[in-house]
Structure formats: structure tokens, C-alpha cells
Amino acid sequence: MSGRNEVALRGRLATEAEERELPSGDLIAVLRLVVPREPVAGRRRAPVEATRRATVDTIDVVCWTAAARRTAMRLRGGDLVEVEGALRRRFFGGPAGRQSRYEVEAAALRRVSGKASGGT
């Protein structure tokens, strides 16, 4: 049995991507994607419970390749973006010791449309 780790996302870019240099000297671009949650079919919620539940997921995306970084740095906050990649668990040292977090490593990303108009 072989493994499979594929992620496909479409959502709005929360803010513009940020380019960072790691202690190793590697450059990455990081961005945050806001993806609406689809209601679960057949699941009923009480009105009070429904107001407390998250209606979006905010997902951290990292771009390691030069091509993905270039694309990420051209995007603007509010752009509708598609991301293809893989889920990764990254380990790093922090003030409280060794820590980890999950993020999507983008193999490809593209702008689907520009920022949504706010009626102006």
C-alpha cells in the first residue's frame, strides 16, 4: 500500500504573502488562506450552537520553490487563490522548547480572481 498526501484548496488570501529567510539561509514565502466551510449534509444544529461554530478555516501555506514564491509575492490580500500541495508537519525550536505545526506546502498556486469588490 502506498501513501497519498494531496491537498487542493480554494480560498481568499487573508493578507499579502510575506517572504522570510530561515536560519539555514533558505527563502520561503508564507501566506494565509481563508477557506469557507461547507455545511455538513444531514447535520442539524441548534440555533445557538450554529452561531458558535467556525464558518471558515484559516490555513497556513508555505512556498519553498522559487516559482511558487514568485507567484505568492504577486498576489494581493483578498485575491481568490487555488493551491495544490501537501500537508506537512514542521518542527522548530521555540521559547518553550521543541514545537511543531501543520501547514500546506504549495507545489503550485494561482490567482483565480482579484479582490472581491466591496460595492464601491
N, C-alpha and C positions, 0 to 999 in steps of 0.2 A: 504494500500500500504506500503510495507516495503522498506527500503533504501538499497543501494548497494554501496560499496566503495571498489573496487578491482583494483589493479594496477599490470600489468605484463610488465616488461622491459627487454630488452637485449641490452647491450652496452659494451663499453670498460671502464675500470676503469681508471680515469684520473691520479690518484696517489695512493699510498698505503693508506689504511684506517688509521684513527687516533682515538685512544682511548681517551676519555675525562671523567673527573669526574665532575658531576654537583654540584652546591652548596648544593643540597639535599643529596649528597653522592652517588647517582646513577651513575653507569658506563654506557657509551654508546660508540658505535663505529660509526664514521661518515665517509662517503665516497662520492665521486662524480662520477657519471656515465655519459659518453658521448654517446648519442644515436643519430644515423643518422636520419635525417628527410626523409621520403619517399615523392617523388613528388606527388602533388595532381593531380589525373587523370582529364583530361579535362580542366585543368587550364593552360592558356598560359601566359607567362611573356615576357615583353620586355627584350632584352639582358642586358641593363644597370640595370634594376630592379632586374634581376636574380642574378647579382653579389653582390648586397647589402643584399640580404636575407640570413638569417642564414640557414646553411645546417645541423646543429646538434642542439640538445638540451642538455644542461648540467643540470643534475638533482641531487639534494642533497638527500642522503639516510641515514637514521639513524637506527641503530640496538640496540634495548633495551634488548632483551633476551640474556642470556649467550651463548646459542648455536649460535645465529646469530652473536654475537660479535666475538666469536672464529673463525667462518668461515671467517668473514670480515678481521680479523687480519692476516689470512694466505694468503690472496690474494695479488697480486703484481700489480703495475701500468702497464697498457696495457693488463691485462687479460680480456678476453671476459666473461661477467658475466650475469646471469639471476637473476632477483629479482622479488619476489612476495610479495605484501603487500597492504598497503592502503595509500591514500593521507591524510596527517594531516596538520592542521594549528596550529603552535606552537606560543605561546605568551611569551614574555620575556621582562625584563627591560633593557633599554639601555641608553646611554648618553642623547638621545633626548626624553626620556620617554618610555612609553609602545610601543613595536613594535611587529610585527608578521611576520612569513614567512611560506611558504608551503614547505613540504618535504615528502618523501615517507618513511613510517615506514615499515621496512623489516620484514616480517614474516618468509621468507625463502630466501636464496640466495645460488647460486652455481656457481663455475667456469666452464665455458663451454670449454674454451681452454686457453692456455697460451698466453703470449705476442706475438703479430704478429712479424714475422721476418722482419727485415729491409733490407734483401738482403745480410746480412753478414754471 
